[in-house]
Amino acid sequence: MEIPLLISSADDTVSITVQQRVSAAPGDAFRVIAPIDLPSVFHRTGPFPGVRSVANRTEAWDHAGPTRNPQFDDGSQVDEQLTEYTEGSSFAYQLTGFTNVLSRLAAGVRGEWNFNPDGDGTLIRWTYEFKPLPGRRWILAGPFVPLWRRYMAAALARCVLAVEAEERSGSRVLSA
């Protein structure tokens, strides 16, 4: 199934990346984060809403193609589609159809998570790439960046806590 991609090489996007290290192996961190419960990690931060629930899941979030609608605690929502999935190392998705203020700033977003070996653990790198609407790039590239980076860093920190809790519980599947 060919998924039409939101962003092409010709687009002038705004990228924001956060990263954090964990002691878990890349495959173990991936197995916790890829299917993570969105409301457990996306909480209201600054002006940005948290995820209250997820509606309309089409299938398991374990291959390219599935869609869902994260519902935010301010009553807005977004359409999300998993566009890439490489077991144990990375996944990517696109967000379109925002019903909040982002609908006036961006045509959509491409999110990408990478899980890279880092000594005995993993470097988790998460990038959000915004496709600005005409005339809106300056807002996304300027005052928006530090606010959104804080939102991402807080969510990533909660993801890392979930990975570490899974490691401590001993219920994880050991990577080869």
Secondary structure, 3 states (H helix, E strand, C coil): CCCCCCCCCCCCCEEEEEEEEECCCHHHHHHHHCCCCHHHHCCCECCECCEEEEECCCCCCCCCCCEEEEEECCCCECEEEEEEEECCCEEEEEEECCCCHHHHCEEEEEEEEEEEEECCEEEEEEEEEEEECCCCHHHHHHHHHHHHHHHHHHHHHHHHHHHHHHHHHCCCCCCC
